[in-house]
Amino acid sequence: YALRQVILSRRTGTLTNNINQSYFRSIKIIFFSMLTLGSDNKWPNVPDVYNWLELDNRGNWCIKNEKISHKGLIKFISDHYSSDDKGRWFFQNGPQRVFVKLHSTPFILSIALNNDVIYFKTQTNQVIQQIEQFWLDNNGRLLLSWDQYLGLLSDRDLSMMSDYIVPVNANGQQEFDQISDLDIPSSFSENKIPFNLKLNNRLYDIRPIQERDFSQLFNFEPNPAPPVGSPDC
């Protein structure tokens, strides 16, 4: 069963004129805001932006499906990433909010090791201090929650977790070389996951979760839309 969600591959050709102009105009606007951040009175009545910036399942910020590669721009977006009381995630671009379309969850996680201690880090370089729960969705993807947040583990790091699998049954006869060896639909029909994870000398159980329930259970809007009758930007 599929363990990974299909990720848009990087285009090898040149951008179309429309996307090219939009991309570089957007870059110019962002870097201008970096110079004027904190001086909101310089940009009166700036409209919010929708359907422009995305967060993919590998933690990449994308503009019109094009991966952003400029390190300064990535850091700027990550440093000003937040959410409002409606669960819409955005980055604060001067006086303007640029709402983010989420391909899955508000945070994408990667694994890091430090002296044999494993920890998880978000795409904004936030280190998860206390894990509350691990989850496995109906697509075989591993997630974890902390505070009120939910994050998807990048498929690049998922295979590393196989070293930390502990079968639920006491006799230890079940062995899984990779998480993908599991019968995910069967696990969901029984409303349980047949293994735990042992990390940093602590045993964690894993609960099933349906992808369609992500946003409802963790109170976020995956695809913010502009008010009716308003343009995207």
Disulfide bonds with the S-S distance in Angstrom:
none
